[in-house]
Amino acid sequence: MTKNPDLTEMFKDVMGKFPVDMSSFEDVVKTATSLNEKLSHVAIDAAEKSTEISSKWTQETLSKLGHVSTSKADASDYTKAITDFASSCAEVTTEHMTAFVEVAKKAQMETVELMMAAGKDITEDASTVVKKATGDITTAAKKVSVTK
């Protein structure tokens, strides 16, 4: 019977001949986690501001709705109260939607700035890793060719 070669040992030997400096990869991971932290901060800040706008909008709407729900002596007073409520809601809707747009614009701008900065950092990190790896592989290849 033939014995199957142990590929695990073979790969260990091959990988041992080409040492890899893990500090370069650790720098890449640190850059990525830093970016994730900053992006999370942008998202959480936008969510907090959006929640504040929604809460304020709801409170204003409920306070104005109280006037509509009060008892009126004349039927035409109900129509006037509902009309006033509707026009007031239309004004407030524009104001609050504009506030939401501002929050979204700010989050978008901050995200673009972070992505551009991260792209620069990641490019620099990748360049460093590639240069280091190229040097290590060249050195290892020279050692292998000298020992043969």
C-alpha positions as CSV (number, residue, x, y, z in Angstrom):
1,M,0.0,0.0,0.0
2,T,1.1,3.5,-0.6
3,K,1.3,6.0,2.2
4,N,-0.2,9.4,1.6
5,P,2.3,12.2,2.3
6,D,1.7,14.4,5.3
7,L,0.7,17.7,3.7
8,T,0.5,19.5,7.0
9,E,4.3,19.0,7.7
10,M,5.1,20.0,4.1
11,F,3.1,23.3,4.5
12,K,4.7,24.0,7.9
13,D,8.1,23.5,6.3
14,V,7.3,25.8,3.3
15,M,5.8,28.5,5.5
16,G,8.7,28.3,7.9
17,K,11.0,29.2,5.0
18,F,9.0,32.4,4.3
19,P,8.7,34.2,7.6
20,V,5.9,36.8,7.9
21,D,6.1,39.8,10.2
22,M,2.7,39.9,11.9
23,S,3.2,43.4,13.2
24,S,2.4,44.8,9.7
25,F,-0.9,42.9,9.8
26,E,-1.6,44.2,13.3
27,D,-1.1,47.8,12.1
28,V,-3.7,47.1,9.4
29,V,-6.1,45.7,12.0
30,K,-5.6,48.7,14.2
31,T,-6.3,51.1,11.4
32,A,-9.5,49.2,10.5
33,T,-10.7,49.1,14.1
34,S,-10.0,52.8,14.5
35,L,-12.0,53.5,11.3
36,N,-14.9,51.4,12.6
37,E,-14.9,53.2,15.9
38,K,-15.0,56.6,14.2
39,L,-17.8,55.5,11.8
40,S,-19.8,54.1,14.8
41,H,-19.4,57.5,16.5
42,V,-20.8,59.2,13.4
43,A,-23.8,56.8,13.2
44,I,-24.6,57.0,16.9
45,D,-24.4,60.8,16.9
46,A,-26.7,61.0,13.9
47,A,-29.1,58.6,15.6
48,E,-29.1,60.7,18.8
49,K,-29.9,63.9,16.9
50,S,-32.6,62.2,14.8
51,T,-34.2,60.9,18.0
52,E,-34.1,64.4,19.5
53,I,-35.8,65.8,16.4
54,S,-38.5,63.1,16.4
55,S,-39.2,63.5,20.1
56,K,-39.5,67.3,19.7
57,W,-41.8,66.9,16.7
58,T,-44.0,64.4,18.6
59,Q,-44.3,66.7,21.6
60,E,-45.2,69.7,19.5
61,T,-47.8,67.7,17.5
62,L,-49.4,66.3,20.7
63,S,-49.5,69.7,22.3
64,K,-51.3,71.1,19.3
65,L,-53.6,68.1,19.1
66,G,-54.9,69.0,22.6
67,H,-56.6,72.1,21.1
68,V,-58.4,70.0,18.5
69,S,-59.7,67.5,21.0
70,T,-61.4,70.1,23.3
71,S,-65.1,70.5,23.3
72,K,-66.5,73.2,21.0
73,A,-69.8,75.1,21.1
74,D,-70.2,75.5,17.4
75,A,-69.6,72.9,14.7
76,S,-67.7,75.4,12.6
77,D,-65.2,75.7,15.5
78,Y,-64.2,72.0,14.9
79,T,-63.5,72.7,11.3
80,K,-61.4,75.8,12.2
81,A,-59.5,73.8,14.9
82,I,-58.7,71.0,12.4
83,T,-57.7,73.4,9.7
84,D,-55.4,75.3,12.2
85,F,-53.9,72.0,13.3
86,A,-53.3,70.8,9.7
87,S,-51.6,74.1,8.7
88,S,-49.5,74.1,11.9
89,C,-48.4,70.5,11.2
90,A,-47.4,71.4,7.6
91,E,-45.2,74.2,8.9
92,V,-43.6,72.1,11.6
93,T,-43.1,69.2,9.1
94,T,-41.0,71.4,6.9
95,E,-38.9,72.6,9.8
96,H,-38.3,69.1,11.2
97,M,-37.6,67.5,7.8
98,T,-35.0,70.2,7.2
99,A,-33.4,69.3,10.5
100,F,-33.3,65.7,9.5
101,V,-31.7,66.6,6.2
102,E,-29.0,68.6,8.1
103,V,-28.2,65.6,10.3
104,A,-28.0,63.4,7.3
105,K,-25.7,65.9,5.5
106,K,-23.4,66.2,8.5
107,A,-23.2,62.4,8.8
108,Q,-22.5,62.0,5.1
109,M,-19.7,64.7,5.2
110,E,-18.1,63.1,8.2
111,T,-18.2,59.7,6.7
112,V,-16.7,60.9,3.4
113,E,-13.9,62.6,5.4
114,L,-13.2,59.4,7.4
115,M,-13.2,57.2,4.3
116,M,-10.8,59.5,2.5
117,A,-8.4,59.6,5.5
118,A,-8.8,55.8,6.0
119,G,-8.1,55.2,2.3
120,K,-4.8,57.1,2.6
121,D,-3.9,55.3,5.9
122,I,-4.7,51.9,4.4
123,T,-2.8,52.6,1.2
124,E,0.3,53.6,3.3
125,D,-0.1,50.5,5.5
126,A,-0.5,48.2,2.5
127,S,2.5,49.7,0.8
128,T,4.6,49.1,4.0
129,V,3.4,45.5,4.3
130,V,4.1,44.8,0.6
131,K,7.6,46.3,0.8
132,K,8.4,44.3,4.0
133,A,7.0,41.1,2.5
134,T,8.9,41.5,-0.7
135,G,12.1,42.1,1.2
136,D,11.5,39.0,3.5
137,I,10.6,36.8,0.5
138,T,13.7,37.9,-1.4
139,T,15.9,37.2,1.6
140,A,14.3,33.8,2.2
141,A,14.6,32.9,-1.5
142,K,18.3,33.8,-1.4
143,K,18.8,31.7,1.7
144,V,17.1,28.8,0.0
145,S,19.1,29.1,-3.2
146,V,22.4,29.3,-1.2
147,T,21.6,26.1,0.8
148,K,20.9,24.1,-2.3
